[in-house]
Amino acid sequence: MSLLLNRSLHLHIGQQYVRGALHTKRAPHKVLGRARQDFKHGAPQESLSAAASSTGELDSMAVNAVLSELLASADGHRPRLSVVMADPYIHFDVVHGEFGSASDRHLQSIADACIAEVLGDAAAGQHVRWQLQSDQRHLLISSIYRRDVATVIDAASIHGIQVQSIQPEFFVQWNHFGRATPTGQCVFATVNEDYLTVAFVQQGVITALSCGPCVSLDADKGDGQRLVQMVDLRASRLLASLGQPVRDVSSFMLVTSAVLDIQSGSRWTAFRVSEDMA
């Protein structure tokens, strides 16, 4: 077996930091090294949209610092790099239609048009991806600034490694926990770094999404209770916008690395994720 295949390098790019871990593929849960670099204090913190759209020199320095530290302990190997981007960097959308006979080129044009409609002139700088879901009627779309992708690829190139994948954090959690969603109708939510993504799921298919920062609602409640309250509110608003009765939703799943306070009788079932997954 090639020594190259014995190492895997994982990078998580958050809103205000970059962290990474070096693993051995023979024992994936064994961590050979960890590194973290916070962004400079000059990075915008008050605006999620601003933080998500500004990489430039600041992000390059953080990514390079983490890669340098981890590769120093990689024994000369150059593993391929897997990257997870925090959800504020991503724009999500779901489009409904009869897509079963559509070509990949046609689906790409639909995804591009949807992003252009929402983002206007900013869409020209977006890298747009899509996935036709199993019902052939819901196109799941994500887009990310091309300059953010270039920042990661350029940093990897400097260190002589290749980028194997760049994934939104929500998709990582959905791919891991989504298989546990029951048949019927479900709400699937993720919270990381005070950013919330809520999906309405029917028969395992994401049919609608709502995303945004968590906003404190009740200062008298503890952090864990406030978080659940904020998730609950966004989920209720999403269901209301769809004209979907809450009584018809069979389960509410919440995936997060935060500490929660799920009260007795709450409709939410929580799943904690480790730092390696968040």
URGIQUI-V937049 format. One record per residue. N is the residue number from 1. OMEGA is omega in whole degrees, -180 to 180 (none if undefined). NEAR is the number of other C-alpha atoms within 8 Angstrom. Layout:
BEGIN
n: {N	N}
omega: {OMEGA	OMEGA}
near: {NEAR	NEAR}
END
This chain:
BEGIN
n: {1	2	3	4	5	6	7	8	9	10	11	12	13	14	15	16	17	18	19	20	21	22	23	24	25	26	27	28	29	30	31	32	33	34	35	36	37	38	39	40	41	42	43	44	45	46	47	48	49	50	51	52	53	54	55	56	57	58	59	60	61	62	63	64	65	66	67	68	69	70	71	72	73	74	75	76	77	78	79	80	81	82	83	84	85	86	87	88	89	90	91	92	93	94	95	96	97	98	99	100	101	102	103	104	105	106	107	108	109	110	111	112	113	114	115	116	117	118	119	120	121	122	123	124	125	126	127	128	129	130	131	132	133	134	135	136	137	138	139	140	141	142	143	144	145	146	147	148	149	150	151	152	153	154	155	156	157	158	159	160	161	162	163	164	165	166	167	168	169	170	171	172	173	174	175	176	177	178	179	180	181	182	183	184	185	186	187	188	189	190	191	192	193	194	195	196	197	198	199	200	201	202	203	204	205	206	207	208	209	210	211	212	213	214	215	216	217	218	219	220	221	222	223	224	225	226	227	228	229	230	231	232	233	234	235	236	237	238	239	240	241	242	243	244	245	246	247	248	249	250	251	252	253	254	255	256	257	258	259	260	261	262	263	264	265	266	267	268	269	270	271	272	273	274	275	276	277	278}
omega: {178	177	179	-176	-177	-178	172	-176	-176	-179	175	-180	-180	-178	-176	-178	168	173	-178	178	176	-178	168	-176	178	176	-171	-178	179	-179	180	180	177	176	179	177	176	175	177	-178	178	-180	-180	180	-176	-176	179	-179	178	179	-177	-173	-178	176	174	-176	-175	-179	179	-179	-179	179	-179	-179	-180	180	-180	-178	-177	-179	176	179	-178	176	176	179	178	-177	174	-171	173	-173	173	180	176	-173	178	177	-170	167	180	174	174	-180	180	176	176	-170	-173	-177	-177	177	177	-180	179	180	177	179	177	179	179	-179	179	179	179	-180	-177	-171	179	-177	-179	-178	-179	-180	-176	169	-171	176	179	174	175	-175	-167	180	180	-177	-179	180	-180	-172	172	177	-178	178	179	-179	175	177	-180	178	-180	-178	-180	179	178	-179	178	-177	175	179	-179	175	-179	-179	170	-174	171	-178	-180	-179	178	-179	179	180	-179	-174	-175	179	180	179	-178	172	-176	-175	-173	169	-179	-175	173	175	174	-180	176	175	-168	173	-178	179	171	-172	176	-179	178	-179	175	-177	178	-178	173	-175	174	179	175	179	-177	-177	-172	-176	-179	-180	176	-177	-179	179	179	-180	179	178	180	176	-179	-178	-179	178	-180	179	178	180	-180	-180	179	-175	-175	178	-180	-177	-179	-180	-172	-179	177	-177	-179	-179	-177	172	-179	175	-176	173	-179	-178	176	-180	178	179	-175	168	-173	176	179	177	179	179	-179	-179	-174	none}
near: {3	5	7	8	9	10	14	13	12	12	12	12	11	10	10	9	11	15	13	14	14	14	15	13	9	5	7	8	6	7	10	9	9	10	10	9	11	8	12	6	5	5	9	9	7	4	7	11	8	8	14	11	9	6	12	8	6	10	10	12	8	13	12	9	9	14	11	9	9	14	11	8	9	10	6	7	9	10	12	10	14	12	13	13	13	14	11	11	12	12	9	9	10	12	8	8	7	7	11	6	5	7	6	6	6	8	11	10	8	8	13	9	8	9	12	12	7	6	8	8	6	8	9	6	8	10	8	11	9	11	7	10	11	6	6	10	12	15	15	13	13	11	12	12	11	9	9	10	10	8	12	11	10	8	11	13	9	7	8	7	11	10	12	8	7	10	9	11	11	10	8	11	13	9	8	7	8	10	8	5	11	10	7	9	13	14	13	14	13	12	13	11	6	7	12	13	13	14	12	14	13	11	8	11	10	13	11	9	13	9	8	8	8	10	5	8	7	6	7	4	7	7	7	11	12	13	11	11	9	12	12	8	8	10	10	9	8	11	12	9	7	6	6	8	8	7	5	7	11	9	12	12	13	12	13	12	11	8	5	9	7	10	6	4	4	6	6	9	8	9	8	8	10	7	6	6	7	11}
END
